[in-house]
Amino acid sequence: MGAEGAMVPAAASPEAQLIARIQAGQAEAEAELYHRYSERIYYLGLRETRSSADADDIRAETFLRVLCAIRGNRLHSVSSLAGYIVGVTRNVLHEFRRRPAFEDVTQFEDLAACTPSNEEVFVNSEVQKAIERTLARLRPRERNLLRMHYFEELPRGEIARRAGIAEERVRLVKSRALKHFREAYSRLNQTGKR
């Protein structure tokens, strides 16, 4: 038995042990997953986008989706963890390339300035609490849309149906919700430092 009550068979593969520890809520295991695959995901993002800021965004989005899948026990094969992560990265890249030309690209460029690094997110539990407080400050529609997109990983059509908006407006509403989230998070951090 590992820390936090995680039952992991001694003969289990390192990937299986890591997944079990993440499912048991161990922040160290999440940080280990990040450190193990971070450079590969960043490289894939950088190779496709030619932008370090975009590669950071793709890496963050990929890890958010992977962690949600692991926590939700939606990983079909433990032995294909690396392949699954690369597949999620490709999906994120595909969505990124399909982004409408009119979308405000600058919203991604200032992401690093108002949010902590990925290492801090995975290691620091205070960040998790700050994220929860920030989400509570968003409008219910924005909060629900972000939840449906990032945590439930619903397709755009289903998000549109549940939110009662046209499918082509989902990306715009999500972008605005992320912008409001970053602004609220930044304000919360500035108040906490005083």
Secondary structure, DSSP 8 states (H G I E B T S, - for coil): --GGG----TTS-HHHHHHHHHHTT-HHHHHHHHHHHHHHHHHHHHHHH--HHHHHHHHHHHHHHHHHHHHTT--S-GGGHHHHHHHHHHHHHHHHHTS-TTS-THHHHTHHHHS--HHHHHH-HHHHHHHHHHHHHS-HHHHHHHIIIIIS---HHHHHHHHTS-GGGHHHHHHHHHHHHHHHHHHHHHHHH-
